[in-house]
Amino acid sequence: MKKFFMLSMLISAICFGSNAQEDPYKWLEEVEGDRALEFVKKQNMITEGRLANQKAYQEIYAKSLEIYNSPDKIAYPTVNGDFIYNFWQDKEHVRGIWRRASKQNYESGSPDWEVLLDLDEMSKKDNAQWVFKGASGLHPTYDLFLVNLSKGGGDAVEIREFDVNRKAFVEGGFLIEESKGGASFLDRNTVIVSTDFGDNTMTTSGYPRQARIWKRGTPVQAAKLVYEAEKTDMGSWGGQLRDGAESYTLITKYITIFTSHTNIWINDRLVKLDIPVDAAVSGLLNNQLVLNLKSDWKVNGMNYPQGTLVSLDFKELIKGQKEIQVILQPDALTSVQEVSSTKSKLLVNLLTNVKSELYIYSFDNGKWASEKVDAPDFGTIGLAATDELSDEYYFTFTNFLTPTTLFIANAGDNTFEAFKSLPAYFDGSKYQVQQFQAKSKDGTMVPYFVVSSKSTKLDGKNPTLLYAYGGFEVSEVPNYSATTGTAWLENGGVYVLANIRGGGEFGPKWHQAGLKEKRQNVYDDFHAVAEDLISRKITSNKNLGIFGGSNGGLLVGVAFTQRPDLYQAVVCAVPLLDMQRYNQLLAGASWMGEYGDPDKPEEWAFIKKYSPYHNLKEGVAYPEVYFFTSTKDDRVHPGHARKMAAKMMDMGYPVLYYENMEGGHAGSSTNEQRAKSTALMFSYLLMKLR
């Protein structure tokens, strides 16, 4: 086996610019293949046997399940008309229930929930593992919904029409077979749908090329084609853009994950909006189309800088005219995180040096004016839900040590009150939060948070878990994690959250500093934080563990292959690892805007330098890695983790591998599965770092 491995590596070294050479572990990409599943089941048994027998496992599992099943969880609202909708899982509802209560009843604090759909009952009846993936309703009556259902938790969904008054699926109603895509009502008898319509209707990313308008009572194949993307685009989707009583049919073609063409279907013709391809459409209010600019925009003799939030007169834009208003222009430490709207107000959630601030904007007399919401400081605000029929909205506040609280607020008079808080699952008064900065290789200062006991000694011996993501302009912010508190902090661990480049903490520029050929900046930032933790004697390389999932799984894969000397434990979850084939696996092609195209020699030249699968070497003291993925992950192919683990095993390196047989990209579908994955992970970390 060793000779075969060395030969295959020699061939790979000679032919690195081509994907034509045979990968000896390619058979593990056959998701449901007998040989591949035999590998998975064998490794699952080994890993579970080892980790489930750790001293802390059972206690962590039981406590985590108690937390996930807690009746004291917040029932987060989704507002549709006069009702609050909520999806809920607990001990009695393993797969979950979709339910609703009147808004008034919900806000009483003791809602009398009306169960609409029982996923456990449905799964038993159909002998399937149904996972609820959300629902979109018919405006303004909201008596009919299009319900998204996944078999096992993947992104591909079956869409069924549901009557909430009858609490039943509509006989002979709209039904879309399992596919990646989506559908939205345009009126009672019309939907706009993007799905797999057959041969040549899906992109190389695995998403729909076509958007069609489908009339009730006709076959879906007869639906009217109104837009078709190129096969090499990411995909196209349709929906409704509403502004009070007015609504517009919106069709968006994503060229890449960061660039798109926005179109309006009006008077039976398609009108392409003349806006930057990389601007994010953030809503429509009072005829003002809100855009978040990801790069400088020069128009009408003016320059609008990257990161600025602007609005345009929408009806004039449809005619080809651009009348622009600046809503806000963030400074170097500030970025726009969320934008939403109530009936008459715009809500803008900002992040300033990784701390949230919430503002209400009003559009009066052709200008925007703002007032700050006096929400709690030094934490993270999230916009939970808005109401299109009023100025009422819901927001959350949390930080590392403060249990999440849901607030009911009114944007009209800028008032709010606490509605529901999570219980304190651990004693936060024993811990402290500090924010430090590490100097990256190129001199960039990278902030990070450290959560530790107030009695922590700076002796370099503290078991420490470093987490980061570093991609896709996703901001990592302080949040209350009951399971991290009980399983890690209470077991003597230190928790670190790093705000490395590639994220959105400081706006588009922070993200773009880690794109494609600049990707190494992301990894240098991560190494710098690790080194800074060690230099401050918070921990040592023998007590430092790292954790990342998805793009974060790639991050930690690069971290341990580039700097094995820094890390003692690695949790690599639902990861990308084979960066030569990632664009050919499931949704991988859609991420070439982030990583680059490995089929282009000039781009593979920089990708190959960090691709974990291609940078494994013999005779290196790698940490014993714990890989975690899901068979039903149809976004990031489980083959990445499978192949990396198998390759390391054949090189003689000890690894731990666990693959949940359902759960999709989230890794788990039920609370029992979530508790098990939590217990396995923290048992591994405690085993390696204490």
Salt bridges, closest charged atoms under 4 A:
ASP23 OD2 - LYS643 NZ 2.78
GLU29 OE1 - ARG581 NH2 2.62
GLU29 OE2 - LYS643 NZ 2.77
GLU32 OE2 - LYS632 NZ 3.58
GLU48 OE2 - LYS676 NZ 2.94
GLU66 OE2 - LYS63 NZ 3.75
ASP90 OD1 - HIS93 ND1 2.87
GLU114 OE1 - ARG100 NE 3.00
GLU114 OE2 - LYS167 NZ 3.57
ASP143 OD2 - ARG188 NH2 2.84
ASP155 OD2 - ARG635 NE 2.69
GLU158 OE2 - ARG160 NE 2.53
GLU161 OE2 - ARG216 NH2 2.77
GLU228 OE2 - ARG209 NH2 3.81
ASP233 OD2 - LYS253 NZ 3.35
GLU246 OE2 - LYS315 NZ 3.33
ASP268 OD1 - LYS224 NZ 3.93
ASP274 OD2 - LYS322 NZ 2.62
GLU316 OE2 - LYS319 NZ 3.49
GLU357 OE2 - LYS372 NZ 3.89
ASP387 OD2 - LYS103 NZ 2.50
GLU388 OE2 - HIS139 ND1 3.14
GLU388 OE1 - ARG242 NH2 3.19
GLU392 OE2 - LYS103 NZ 3.14
ASP442 OD2 - ARG501 NH1 2.89
GLU473 OE2 - LYS294 NZ 3.02
GLU473 OE1 - HIS511 ND1 3.84
ASP525 OD1 - ARG501 NH2 2.85
GLU531 OE2 - ARG563 NH1 2.91
ASP532 OD2 - ARG536 NE 2.75
ASP565 OD2 - ARG563 NH2 2.81
ASP578 OD1 - HIS614 NE2 3.85
ASP578 OD2 - LYS643 NZ 2.67
GLU594 OE1 - HIS511 NE2 2.94
GLU594 OE2 - ARG519 NH1 2.59
GLU624 OE2 - ARG50 NH1 2.48
GLU624 OE1 - LYS688 NZ 2.93
ASP633 OD2 - HIS665 ND1 2.72
GLU659 OE2 - ARG642 NH2 2.73
GLU662 OE1 - ARG95 NH2 2.68
